[in-house]
Amino acid sequence: MTDLASVDRRAALDGFGALAPQAPDALLGLIALYRDDSRAEKIDLGVGVFRDDAGLTPVMRAVKAAEAILLREQESKSYLGPEGDIGYAELLADVALGRELARSPRIVGVQTPGGTGALRLGAELLRRALPGASIWIGSPTWPNHAPIFQEAGLQARAHRFYDVASAQIDLAAMLEDLEAAAEGDVLLLHGCCHNPTGASLSTEQWQSITDVCAVKGIIPFIDLAYQGLGDGLDEDAWASRALFEALPNALLAYSCDKNFGLYRERVGALWVQSACAEQSEPVRGNMLALARSIWSMPPDHGAAIVRTILERDDLRNDWMAELAEMRNRINMLRQMVAQSHPGLAFIGAQRGMFAMLPIDKNAVTSLRAEQGIYMAGNGRINIAGLSKQNMSNFVAGLAPHL
């Protein structure tokens, strides 16, 4: 007699047999290697978090003050709904898009779990609205970009963007590749502080991209993850705002991880602009339905912190002051690197936490093994991992490879 329980168990176990093994995350492996390295002079340039001159990622003063206020005044931990903290999304929209544009009836926004959640929600919305559309992603980019959109069912297509050897944006190659884009395709853009290159588009280059989107009917999807860490809050957002003002449809994914130092709180937002105000309510309804099915309700604590900071002038001003300190530190380090070696001069003109060194994988491995300098395999470094104390060791170790 057949043991039905055993048959059912075998079937259940075999049900996962079709899953292919997945390659381990290279950055997580790098973290483990750095942690196990006992050398006192080791340098961590891999993990993409802000660090002060002591190598710490501090909690911002305004964040601590906002948490104290919430501890005293917050009356409930009940659900807020799939849209999250509405006040947070409205106040943050003013920061990202500017008050006048943020109040447009064509724009709707919701809170998301981090910038990654915003990207995924936008991807799901695009798949529902534009089945068959492709999303064009520049090379190189953040390694998680393509998987986010592919897992949502969109076809990810690469276009050339940055030439590592010359340390320059190759706009001509980008525009040439985008000739193959169809009407209704989507173009992923870094709003500022490009990850991983640090390269910034000029005003004229942004205008060329805007013109291509307008002529071909391409929808821009902007990833704005580092506002305030490049040249300033308004300066870092002007390109995103210009695209929203010039084009009928646009999406903006936002992260508060870096500029509020809320990495582990997962604080983000997604704003979508429609061609006309009549489309806003269907867009909002679909965003909320998708959010409900993916994460149901977003986490609240980080969003409540940001809302508390933005609605109080004293906390907002202190946040902006500390953000300026962070930005100035990053830009100071960029100038130090740029002045240290002719082969690194390009880093001084770039912005944000990241840069790509013009070295190969063998050099990356050698720097890690022989000098204790840890970075991503493609030569991407986190500028904020440098300091006045370790700068000379970094330059001395890197110089033979340039």
N, C-alpha and C positions, 0 to 999 in steps of 0.2 A: 504494500500500500504506500502511495506517495505521501511524503511529509509536505503538506501544502505550505506550512510555515517556512520550511527550508527553501522551497521553490520560490516563494515570494521574496525571501531574503536574498537569494542568489540574483533574482531579477533586479532587485533594488540596487545591489552592489554593481551589477553589470551596467546599470543605467548611466553611470558616470564614466564608463569606459571610453566614450567618444571624446572626452575632454583632453585636449592636447596640453602637454607640460608647458608652463610659462617661464620665460627667462626671468631671473631675479632682477629686481630694480637695482640698477647700477649705483644710483646715489645712496641707497640704503646700505649697499655693500661698502661704499666708500666711508660712510659714517662709522661702520663697524671697524674698518681697517684703521681709521684715525684714532678711534677710542682705544684700540689695543696697542697702539704705538707708544712706547715708553719714553721716546726722546723728548726732552724738555723744550727743544727749539722747534718742534713740529708746528706747521702752519696749516690751518683749515680754511681753504678757499672754495670748498665744495658746496656746503649747505647754504641755501639762499635766504639767509635771515640777516637783518641788520645787527651789527655788533658795535659796541663802543670801544674806546681805546684800551679797555681792560679785557676785551674779548667777550663781554657779556651782552645778552639781549635783554635790556631792562624793560620793566613795566613803566610806561610813560606816566608822568606826574598827573596829567589830567585823567588818565584811566583810573589811577588809584583814587583820585578825588571823586570821580563818578561812581566808582564801586562803593565808596563810603556812603554816598547819598542814597544809592539803591538799597544798601543794607538798612538804612534808617527808614526809608520812605516806601519802598516797594511793598505792596499789600498782598500780592498774590503771585503764584507761579502757574496759574491756570493757562490753558491754551489761548493763543491769540488768533488762530486761524491760519490757513495756508498762505495768506498774504504777509504774515508776520507783523512786525511793528510798523504801522502805517506812518506814524510820525517820523520814525527813523528813515524810511524810504523817501519821504518828502524833503526832509532836511538835507539828506545826503545828495538828493538830486540837485539841490541848489549848489552844492560844492562841486559836483561833477559837471553839470550842464550849465550852470549859471541860473539865477533865479528866473529871469524872463523866459528863457527857453524851457526850463523845467516845468513851468506852469502851462505849457501848451496843451490844449485838449487832445492833440494827436499823440501825446506821449503817456504811456502808462508804465508803472514800475512796481516790482515786488521785492521783498527781502528774500535772500537765498542763503544756503549754507556755503559761504565762501564764494570766491570768484569762480571756482571750479563748478559749483552748483549753478551759478549764473550761466556759465558757458553751456552746461548740459541742458538746462531748461530752455535756453535759446535754441540749442540744436534740436530738441524735441519739438519745439514750436515750429521751426523751419521745416522739419520733415513733414509735419502735419499740414502746414500751409502750402509748401512747395515740394510735393513729392517728386523725386527725380533730380532735384537741384544738387549741384556740386558745391563744395566749399573749397575755396582756394587759400592755401596756407603757404606763407613764405618759408624759404629754407635759408638758414636754420631757424628754428623756433623752439619754444618750450616743448619738451618731449611729450607732454601729456595732451597737447592740443589735438593732434590727429586722432588719437584713441577716443577722446571725448566725443568727437563728431562721428567717427566711424561706428562706435557702439550705439549711437542714436539712429543709425541707419543712413547717414549721409555719405556720399562719396567724397573723400578727401583727395584733392589734387594739389600737387606742389608747384609753386612757381619760384623762380630764382629771386633772391633778394639781396644777399650780402656776400661779397667776395672776401674770404678770410685772408688770402694772400696780400691783397691791396688794402685791406681794412676799410673798404668803401662799400656803400650801398650801390648796387648795380640796377638803377631804375630802368635803364633801357631794356635790360634782360627781363625785368619784372613785367614791364608793359608789353613786351613781345610775347611772353607766355600768356598774359591775360587776353591776348587776341583770340585765344581758343575758348574763352569763357562765353557762356550763353546767357541770354536774358533770364533773369531770375536766379542766376547763380549768386553765391555769397562770397565775399572777400573778407578774410580775417585780418585784422590790423591791430598792431600794438599801439595804444594811444600815446605812450611816452616810454622812455627808459626801456628800450627793447631788451627782451630776454631771449637769447643769451648774449647778444652782441654789444648792447649799449649804444648802437648807432642811432642817430636821430635824422629823420627826414627834414629837409629844408621846407620853407614856406612854398617855394616853387614846386618841389617834388610832391608835397601834399596836394597842391592844386592839380597837378597832372593826374594823380590817382583819383581825385574827385571828378575830374573831367571824364576819365575812362568809365567810372561807375555810372555817370549820368548818361553818357552816349550809349553804353552797352546794356544798361538796365541791371547793373550789378548792385547787390545790397551789401553795404558795409556792416561788419560785425566787429565792434571795437572791444578789445580787451584792455581795460584801464586798471592796472594792478599796482601802479607805483606813483600815483598822483602826489605831487609835493616833494618827491625825492630827486627830481631832476633840476628844474629851474625855479619852481614855485607852483602853488596850487593853480592859479589861473594860467600860467605859462604852459604847464603840463597838460592842461585840458583844452587848450584853444583849438587843436586839430580835431578833437572829437566833436566839439561844439560846431566847428565849421562844416564838418560832414553832415551833422544833423540839420543844420540850417540850409545846406545846399541841395540835399537829396530828399526824395519823398519818403523812403523807407530806410530805417537804420536800427541797429541794436547796439547796446552798450552793456557789457559785463563789467562789474566793479568788485574790487576786493579792498577790504579795510585791514587785511592782515599786516601789510607792511607799513602804511602811513599812520596807523593807530597802534601798531605793535601787537595786534590781537591774533597772532598766528593760530593758537590752539582753540580760539573761540569760534572760528569759521564764520566770518561776517562778510556778507556780500550782498549784491543787488543786481537786478536785471531791469533795464529800461528798453522799451520797444516803441519806435515811432512809426506810425502808419501814414499812408498817403493822405488820408482825410480823417476828420474827427469821428465820422460815423463808424469807422472800423475799430475805434479804440475799445469799445465795450466787448465786441467779440474777441479781440486780442487778449484783453484782460481776462475774460472768462476762460479762454483756452489756457492761458498761463496758469491760472489758479487750479484748473482741473488737472493739468499735467503735474503741477507741484504737489497736489494732493495725492496723486498716484505714485510719485517718486519718493517724497520724504514726509508727506502729510502736513506736518507743521515744522517750520524752521526753528533752530535753537534761538533762544531769546536773549541770553545774558549779554553777549557781545553787542548785539544791536541796541539793547537798552543802554549800554555804556556809551556808544557812539551818539545816540539820540540825546542823552543827558549832557554830553560835552557840547553838542552843537546847539542846544537850546539855552545854554547859559553862557553869557558873554565872557565871564572870567575864565571858565574852563576852555571855551573855544580859543580864546587868545593865548592861553598857556599851551594848549595843544599845538597851535600854529607856531609858537615860539620854539617849542621843543622839536617840532618837525623841521624847522629851519636849521636848528643845531645839527640834526641828523643829516640833512641835505648838505650843509656846509662841510661836515666831516667827510662825507663821501666825495665831494668835489675836491676837497683838499688832498685826499689820498690819490685821486686821479691825477692831479697836477704833480704830486711827488713821483708817481710811477712814470708819467710822461717825461719828466725831466731827468729820470735816472738812466735812460738808455735811448739812443736814437730809434731803435726798433720798436719802442713803446710810445713814441710821441703821439700817435693817433688816439691814445686813451684819454688824453687831456681834453679833447673836443667832444667826447662822448658823455652820456649821462646815465644815471641810475646805478644800480648795484653791480651790474655785470659787464664783463668784457670777454672777448675771445682772443686768446694768445695765438700768434701765428706759428704754432709748433705742432708736431705730429704726435701720434699716440705713443711712440717709443720715447719721446722726450717727456711726455706726461708720466709714463711709468718710471723713467729714470729719476725724475724730480721727486717722485713719491718714495722710491726705494733708497736713493742716495742722500737726499736733502730733507726728507720729511715734509715736503710741500705737496699738499693734497688738493686736487682739482678734478673736475669732470673729464672724462676721456677725450672730449672734443676740444679741450683747452679752455673751456669756459671757467672763469674765476669770479668769485664774489669779492669785489673790491673792498667791501666792508669788513672782510676777514683780515685785511692788512692793518698795520698800525705803525706808528713811528718806531716802535721797538723792534718789529720783525721785518721792516722794509728792506734793510740792508741785506739780510739773509735771503730774502726773496729775490732781490735783484741779482745778487752774486750767484745764486743757484740757477737762475733763469738765463743769465747772460750768455753762457756757452751755447745755448740752443737757439739763439736769435740770429 
